[in-house]
Amino acid sequence: MLLFPLPADLSERPARDRILLTAHELFYREGIRATGVDRVIAESGVAKLTFYRHFPSKQELVIAYLELRHQAWMDWFRAALARHRAGSARRPRQQIGRQLAAALAEWFGDPAYRGCAFINAMVELGGSEPEVRRIALSHKQAMAEAIGEQLLQPAATSLASALGLLVDGAILRAQLNGDAQQALGDLERLAEAAVEPHVAAATLPAAKSTGRVRKAR
């Protein structure tokens, strides 16, 4: 299953869309530095003048690619978390490790999987392109916020940030050694360990309150 496929027929799409969608596929699959403007022009089927009318520089195309990728990935991520939460009787914090692992399993199983586009872009360009760094940081913040939305508990922000770090670790592990199952298993286990103190802290006041009520009776 391709999570972010190109439309089957780009010929009917506006020129800007053809350029951007072609760049999306090439930049993610082969790398930003390895993909020249001439390659994008040739594969998108536009004239060079048309390309530069829409994207005066490769830098502007890279920024547009990352913005497109961000929106597509976040739409998928939120939907995947919702899919894997449905029907669960467990509390949000207790199920988040399973949710994250199940969601990422969809992505890791995608034949086009090449890791995180934003981490990849940072490795290639982050030191020389501040705008790339800004978009990458914004993407990671949005990912943590999406995780936090699933927790529905006080202090979710700090926990969501920690879980986001675990997600990035799993993404890199699956990309580097190709062992998606090991990465997902570690993610679920470590996420549960990270969540446990928060679950215990939330449960303790309720238990004390119940004890006081029983004692009063």
N, C-alpha and C positions, 0 to 999 in steps of 0.2 A: 504494500500500500504506500503510495507516495503522498505524503502529507501536504507538500507544497508543489504540486505539479504545474508545469506550463500548460496553458490551454492547448487543445489538440491542433487547432488551426490559428496561427497568429496573423495570417495574411489579411484577415478582415478587421484586425484591431488597429486603433490609431497608432501612428508612428511612434509616439512617445511610449506607449504601452509595449510595443514590440521591442523597443530598445531596452526598456527597464526589465521586462520579464526575461529577455535573453541574458542580460547582464546578471540577473538574479541567479539563474541556473549556472552560468559560467563562473562567476565569482565564488559561489558557494562550493561548487564541485572541484574547481581547479585552482582557486586562489585569486586574490585581487591583483597581486603583482604579476602573476603568471598570465593574466588575461589582458591583452592590449585592446585599445580602442578599435583598431582595425578588425580584430576578431569579432567584437560585438557588432560592428557595422555589417560585416559580411554575413553573420548568422541571423541577424535581425532583418536583413534584406532592405535596409534603408540607404539612401545616398549619404555621403559624408557630410554634405551641407545640411541635410535634414538632421543628422545626429547632432551637429554642433549648434543648430538652432535650438534644440531642446536641452542639450547638455554642453555648455561652452567648455567644460573641462572634465577630465576623468574624475577629478575629486568630487564634482557635483553629482556625477553618476554614482559614485561610491556612497555618498550620503543618501541619495534617493534609494539605492538598493538596501541600505541598512534600515531606513525608515519603513520600507515595504516589508522587509523581513521581520522587523519588530512587530508590526501590526498583525501579520499572518501568524507568527509564532505565538503571540499572546492570545489571539482568538482561539487557536488550537489548544493552548495550555489550559485556559480557563474552562473550555468545553470538556477537555479530558479529565480535569479534576472533578468536574460536576458529574461526568459519566461514572467515574469510579467511586463516587460518594453515594450515589443513588442506591437506595435499598439497604444501606448499612445501618444496623442498630447501634453501632458503636458511637461514642461521643466524638466530636470533631477532632479533638487533640489526640485521642487514642487511635484514630484511623488514618491520620495524615501520612504516616510512613508508608502504609499500604497504598494510599491514594497516589502519592508521588511516584512510587515504584511502578505502579500499574500504568500511570500516564506516560512515564518515560519509556516504558517497554514498547508502547506504540511507536514512539519516535525512533528508538534504537533499532527497531525492526524494519524501518524504512530503508529500502535499498539505496536511497540517496543520502543516507546519514553520513555526515562528515564532521560531526561535533557542533559546537556552538559557533554560529556565524560571527558573534560579537567578540568572543574570545579570540577566534581566528583573526579577525580584523585588527584587534589590539596587538596581537603578536606581529602581524605584518606591518601595521601602520601607526599604532598607538603613539609611538615616540615622536613621530613627525607630523601627526594630524590631530590637533586638539579636539576638533569636532567629532572625529571618530571615537575618541576617548569619552567625550561627553555623551554621545548616543549609547555607547556600550554601558556606561554607568547608569544611565537612565533606564536602559533595558533591564539591568539586574535589579534595580529598585522596583520596577514594575512587576518583575517576577516575584520578588519577596512580598509585595503587596497582594498579589494574587494568592499566594500561599496564606498570608494573614487573613484573607477573606474567608478561608476555609476553617480557621481556628475558632472564630466567634467567641473569643475570650479576652479578658483584660490582659495586658502585657503581651499581646499577640505580636507586636512589632518586633521586639527583640528576639522572640522565638522564631518568627518568620524569617528574620535575617539569618539566623543560625542555620535554619533548614535550607535556605537558599544557598549557603556555602556548601552544604552537603549535596545538593542537586548539582552544583557546578563540579564538585569532585567526581560524582558519578558520571557526568557527561564526559569529563576528561578521561576517566578510567576506561569507559567504553570505547572512546575514540582511539586511545593510545594502544591498548592491548587487545581490543576486539572482544573482550569477555563481558558481554552485556549482562549476563545472568549474575556473575560475581559482583559487578558494579551495582546492580539493582538490589541484590541481597544485602550487600553492605549498607546501601542507602536506607533500606527499610529498617534494618537493625539499629543503625546509628540514629536514625530519626526517632525511633521509639525510645532510645536511651535519652535523647535530648528532651523529649516531651515528658518523660516520666516524672521528673521533679515538679513540673508545672501541674500535672494531673494530681500528684500527691498534695501539693500546696492548696489546690482548689478543693480537694476532697476533705482535708482536715478540718476547716472551719465548719463545714456542713455536718461532719461527724460530731464535733463538739456541741454544735447547736442541738442536734438530735439527742445527745446525751443529757443536756441540760433539761430538755423538755421531758424526757423520761424520768429524770430525777425529781422534777417538780411534781409529777403525777404521784 
